[in-house]
């Protein structure tokens, strides 16, 4: 890995309980044909994109638990062609899922454990949340977004590498929570917000602390 890449990262792991791991969905009717992959696509935008730029210290893991279970990883340090349009981001995910089903492809750059890494910095692996978490260094501190937890403003997050786990519109089930294991659970305020807004709020909290 190049020494110019960010070493202190924010990693967002978003669990889509019904989002499909198959590329067979319609970009015209994303919400209706993909098991609500649209929710996770908007999380990509919130996690990685800022006005006129990309957060180069962020990696997003989309855990797609609709059959077949797959993980799409988008690495902000090296990703290219990211745009805020939902359809464009959905197309990036769709193409990654298509590559996972091919035996060979010129757009596959290398393998990283269970992940096939494509030439645009996007990677895809078979499996679920356990695959995503196993690929993240143990030194990355886990934070669980939970509406019933103490307020994040009272939490000590430090300035270390963080892995922030959250659910989609359905939230995290008991199996997902068990996979996460020991983590600092925090809430983002008294109002329940959309998953992508939770990511934006978490970024804002961390950005303010970093100033």
C-alpha distance (Angstrom), angle and dihedral (degrees) to the residues before:
residue distance angle dihedral
X1 . . .
X2 3.78 . .
X3 3.79 116.4 .
X4 3.80 88.2 -131.0
X5 3.80 91.8 68.2
X6 3.78 118.8 99.3
X7 3.80 111.9 -94.8
X8 3.82 98.2 -171.6
X9 3.76 104.6 64.8
X10 3.76 143.6 -179.2
X11 3.78 108.9 -140.8
X12 3.81 119.3 -167.5
X13 3.80 116.6 -161.9
X14 3.81 110.1 -167.6
X15 3.80 117.1 -170.4
X16 3.80 115.7 -149.9
X17 3.79 106.1 -165.7
X18 3.81 94.3 -167.1
X19 3.82 102.7 16.8
X20 3.78 110.0 125.5
X21 3.78 123.5 -113.5
X22 3.80 89.1 -158.8
X23 3.80 123.0 92.3
X24 3.80 89.9 -138.1
X25 3.78 98.9 106.2
X26 3.78 133.2 108.6
X27 3.78 121.2 -108.6
X28 3.79 87.2 -156.4
X29 3.82 92.4 57.9
X30 3.79 102.2 24.0
X31 3.80 96.5 154.9
X32 3.79 93.6 48.6
X33 3.81 100.1 43.9
X34 3.80 106.5 34.6
X35 3.78 106.7 53.9
X36 3.81 89.6 -102.4
X37 3.77 96.6 -51.7
X38 3.80 84.0 152.8
X39 3.80 88.6 77.2
X40 3.80 90.9 57.8
X41 3.79 93.3 44.0
X42 3.79 89.8 57.4
X43 3.81 87.7 50.4
X44 3.81 88.5 57.7
X45 3.78 89.8 55.0
X46 3.81 92.8 48.5
X47 3.79 93.6 46.4
X48 3.80 100.8 44.2
X49 3.77 111.2 22.8
X50 3.78 129.7 74.9
X51 3.79 129.6 167.8
X52 3.81 106.3 -55.4
X53 3.76 93.7 -14.2
X54 3.79 155.2 53.5
X55 3.79 128.1 -106.9
X56 3.80 101.4 -117.5
X57 3.81 93.5 -167.7
X58 3.81 95.8 61.4
X59 3.81 134.1 89.7
X60 3.81 120.7 -172.8
X61 3.79 124.6 -156.0
X62 3.80 116.3 -164.4
X63 3.80 108.8 -161.3
X64 3.80 106.4 -157.6
X65 3.79 109.4 -165.7
X66 3.79 97.6 174.7
X67 3.80 106.9 104.3
X68 2.92 121.4 -45.6
X69 3.79 97.2 35.5
X70 3.80 111.0 -134.0
X71 3.78 140.7 160.3
X72 3.80 122.2 -137.7
X73 3.79 114.0 -162.1
X74 3.80 121.1 -162.7
X75 3.79 113.6 -169.0
X76 3.79 112.5 -156.2
X77 3.80 91.5 -162.4
X78 3.79 92.8 69.6
X79 3.81 108.4 8.2
X80 3.79 118.4 125.7
X81 3.79 136.0 -159.7
X82 3.80 95.8 24.9
X83 3.79 112.0 162.0
X84 3.82 130.7 174.9
X85 3.81 95.1 -120.9
X86 3.81 110.2 111.7
X87 3.80 93.2 -141.0
X88 3.81 92.0 51.6
X89 3.80 91.8 51.6
X90 3.81 91.0 46.2
X91 3.80 88.8 53.0
X92 3.81 90.6 54.8
X93 3.81 89.7 53.3
X94 3.80 92.2 45.0
X95 3.81 92.9 52.0
X96 3.80 91.0 48.2
X97 3.81 90.2 53.6
X98 3.80 90.1 48.4
X99 3.81 91.0 53.8
X100 3.80 90.8 52.6
X101 3.81 88.4 61.5
X102 3.80 95.7 51.0
X103 3.80 123.0 89.6
X104 3.81 92.7 -144.5
X105 3.77 134.8 7.2
X106 3.81 135.6 170.3
X107 3.81 90.6 -135.7
X108 3.82 92.8 63.4
X109 3.79 106.8 100.2
X110 3.81 101.8 -176.9
X111 3.79 145.4 -42.2
X112 3.79 122.0 -93.8
X113 3.78 106.5 -170.3
X114 3.82 105.4 -66.4
X115 3.82 91.7 -10.8
X116 3.77 126.7 96.6
X117 3.80 104.9 -148.4
X118 3.79 115.8 -148.3
X119 3.77 125.0 -151.4
X120 3.81 93.3 -103.8
X121 3.81 92.7 60.8
X122 3.80 94.3 -100.5
X123 3.81 117.9 125.0
X124 3.80 134.7 -171.3
X125 3.80 134.0 -162.8
X126 3.77 137.1 -179.3
X127 3.79 114.4 -112.2
X128 3.77 140.1 48.4
X129 3.78 141.2 -93.0
X130 3.78 93.5 -40.4
X131 3.82 89.9 60.8
X132 3.80 92.7 50.8
X133 3.80 94.0 48.0
X134 3.81 94.1 44.3
X135 3.80 89.8 57.1
X136 3.81 92.9 55.8
X137 3.82 118.5 85.8
X138 3.78 114.4 -102.2
X139 3.81 87.9 -127.8
X140 3.81 90.8 68.4
X141 3.80 108.1 100.1
X142 3.80 113.3 -125.4
X143 3.78 120.3 -132.3
X144 3.80 121.7 -175.1
X145 3.80 119.6 -155.1
X146 3.80 105.6 -139.7
X147 3.80 126.2 164.3
X148 3.81 91.4 -145.3
X149 3.81 95.6 51.4
X150 3.82 128.3 96.3
X151 3.80 117.3 -76.4
X152 3.79 115.4 -82.8
X153 3.81 90.0 -131.5
X154 3.79 89.0 67.8
X155 3.81 93.4 47.7
X156 3.77 128.4 97.0
X157 3.81 105.3 -132.6
X158 3.78 98.9 165.7
X159 3.78 120.9 -156.4
X160 3.77 97.9 -83.9
X161 3.78 131.3 119.4
X162 3.82 105.0 -68.6
X163 3.81 132.1 -158.2
X164 3.80 109.1 -159.8
X165 3.81 115.9 -165.2
X166 3.79 123.9 -164.0
X167 3.76 140.0 157.2
X168 3.77 131.9 -122.0
X169 3.81 123.9 -114.3
X170 3.82 88.9 -54.7
X171 3.79 95.0 52.4
X172 3.80 126.9 -139.8
X173 3.79 120.7 -46.2
X174 3.81 125.6 -145.3
X175 3.81 92.9 -94.3
X176 3.79 91.7 55.9
X177 3.78 92.2 47.6
X178 3.79 89.5 51.4
X179 3.82 90.5 52.9
X180 3.80 91.2 50.7
X181 3.78 90.5 54.9
X182 3.78 119.0 175.0
X183 3.80 109.9 17.5
X184 3.78 141.1 144.6
X185 3.81 105.6 -103.0
X186 3.80 116.6 -150.0
X187 3.79 137.3 168.0
X188 3.79 126.9 -144.7
X189 3.76 100.4 -136.7
X190 3.80 141.8 -60.0
X191 3.82 96.4 -60.8
X192 3.80 123.7 76.7
X193 3.81 108.1 -125.0
X194 3.78 136.7 -171.8
X195 3.80 117.8 -86.8
X196 3.80 93.6 -109.8
X197 3.81 90.5 49.1
X198 3.81 89.7 51.0
X199 3.80 88.6 57.1
X200 3.80 91.6 48.4
X201 3.81 90.9 50.0
X202 3.79 91.7 48.7
X203 3.79 91.0 50.2
X204 3.78 90.0 49.5
X205 3.79 91.9 51.3
X206 3.80 92.0 49.8
X207 3.80 93.4 43.2
X208 3.79 91.5 53.8
X209 3.79 92.2 49.4
X210 3.79 90.9 50.0
X211 3.81 94.2 57.2
